[in-house]
Amino acid sequence: MAATGQLLTELAEDLAAGGSDVSVVTGRPLTVSDGSIRRGIVSRESRNGVAVVRANGTRFDARRFAGRAANYVSYFASAALASLSIRRPDVVASLTDPPIIGLVALWTARRTGAKFVFICEDIFPEVAALIEDFQSPLVNRWLDRVNRHLLSRADAIVALGPRMRRRLVEEKGACESRVTIVHNWADADAIAPAPKDNAFARAQGLADRFVVMHSGNVGLSQNLDLVIEAADRLRSHANIVFAIVGNGARRPALEAAAEQRGLSNVRFLSYQPKDQLTESFAAADVFLVSLKAGIEGYIVPSKVYGILAAGRPYIAAVAPDCEAAIIARDHACGLVIAPGDPDALAASVLRLSRDGAATAAMGERARAAALLYDRRRAVAAYRDLFARVTGRHAQAHV
């Protein structure tokens, strides 16, 4: 259900469909609907042409640091064991989270003579600073050293946008010539513009309202208290509704805040499965993309690409050099406001709600921009990167 998991699933399956031999070392899914996942430290299965090796670490409560730490360490150990079963690869690619898993990937690459590609979905230790229940300067210094070590040893590094690229080069010492920008993406065939008056919107009472939607993880990196404050300012506008769709660490506190203030114009809805995203997204008139001030470039909000595919504009409550702000300005498909400014958010919502023609035009430009960040383009960029780093034109074993 996590965005990175969905993106990497699409990447692996598309590479396999294009002729690459792809193996994935991963943990167990959060939910298992069949008996295909066997117990044991390592288990194996196949999914749409991809060989999946399950590294079955512990699954303690991740809401506390001790549980997360145990899960990270046990996954690290089981992933190292699982990697021994994969035949000699041409490329070993790793994400940045869990923050130590890149060490297993680097070890596997060096052990097998493969190239190591470091895909920076986020940057540590700055992302770790978002965790509110545990802060340790010692742990953060160690994470910084691990991250810098992996960046210095990588044969290629993927940044999700220009701001992240600058962070990696200027702050983390990454070699500029090794950093390639490959944006995250959405499948513009699977998510497409649709009528607002649809089954989902009618079921949730949104079809006849101007809907401002946050869709995705309700986590620590966003500043969604902004929604509560803006909704409070707009409570007299009965036609405007804020919809928070998804789950996460911050949702209980936000629900409590909305209830305490008696905000009937804030709705909390459950995570929507992938095959229903078109109708869910279509229920929105405008989306909200937010990040806490100072975190831009360490995290890139991938939800932007699904919003573009749905043909909806968005309000980017982010720093002006954040990737979400750059896309909004370059394609005139959104408004950019300062992060954490509820007055600016309320004013932007009112502006869009009162000018349907301008809002619709922004949505049309969003859909046009989506085709530049489509799934096929991103997979082709990864395929080219893997071919380039190995010096081969043939399909690589990844």
Secondary structure, DSSP 8 states (H G I E B T S, - for coil): --HHHHHHHHHHHHHHHTT-B-EEEE---S---SS-S--SSEEEEEETTEEEEEE------TTSHHHHHHHHHHHHHHHHHHHTTS---SEEEE-SSSTTHHHHHHHHHHHHT-EEEEE-SB-TTTGGGG-SS---HHHHHHHHHHHHHHHHH-SEEEESSHHHHHIIIIIT---GGGEEE----B-TTTS----SSSHHHHHTT-TTSEEEEEES---SSS-THHHHHHHHHTTT-TTEEEEEES--TTHHHHHHHHHHHT-TTEEEE----GGGHHHHHHT-SEEEEE--TT-BTTB--THHHHHHHTT--EEEES-TTSHHHHHHHHTT-EEEE-TT-HHHHHHHHHHHHH-HHHHHHHHHHHHHHHGGGBHHHHHHHHHHHHHHHHT-SS--B-
